[in-house]
């Protein structure tokens, strides 16, 4: 990954001589207490995931007026949404990196690739960040820039990426179990508050659909016409709540892979996003991944 051929992966355009200039602005996410600060000057222009090749491709742009130096080494960090910190993982431990250095010219772009076939371990569910440093200068203490390159892994081990301007979901493992009631096209599920803070939530939810070609989750308008009762409910630490979502009220649910998203707001700030995955086929909806088949 992010290395020359014969190492962890391949640099698609390591000289930084792309044709297009950087975008005007982007809205990177910066974890409040994380060890990594994502740069406003080395910007993610585009990103896509190829599920058949298990490969993320992305383009970053140097929005500075000076050249940047970079190498092959990178880290894969996992977001801990309880603390807001990025945690070290073992996924990059056994990768070999070319120690050569390259230059990303001012105002230029480069395309890189992340090959997950090179990682011998199965990735656990969560939100991950690929941390690779671009240095503005060759002396000790020179400013370091890290573009916001991230991906998510769901319960089924499927990898997805977010768009260049899409912020990551603050995700916490609060789903305890879920079950599809096929004869009614309902999802019965139980949520446990695994945090030490109270969670406030409502009955509203949204539905994302998996885009196989792009390898990303995309928002849908399937719930735009639904009327939700305006009520706020409280879930205390370590408490559980059993609920149902009726999918028979969703019109135009064409065959495909979907996920339901519902926000749980933490006391004191922060939002946890509950994800429930299902498949719609010609006859009904069915579960996949973590749920009973």
ABEGO torsion letter per residue (X at the ends): XGBBBGBABBBABAAGABABBBBABBBBBBBAABABBBBAABBBABBBBBAAAGBBBBBBBBABABBBBBBABBBBBBBBAAAGBBBBBAAAAABBBBABBBBBBBGBBBBBBBBAAABABBBBBEBBBBBBBBBBEABBGBBBBBBBBBBBBBAAGBBBBBBAABBBBBBBBABABBBBBAAAGBBBBBBBBABABBBBBBABBBBBBBBAAAGBBBBBAAAAABBBBBBBBBBBBGBBBBBBBBAAABBGBBBEBBBBBBBBBBBGEEBBBBBBBBBBBAABBBBBEABBX
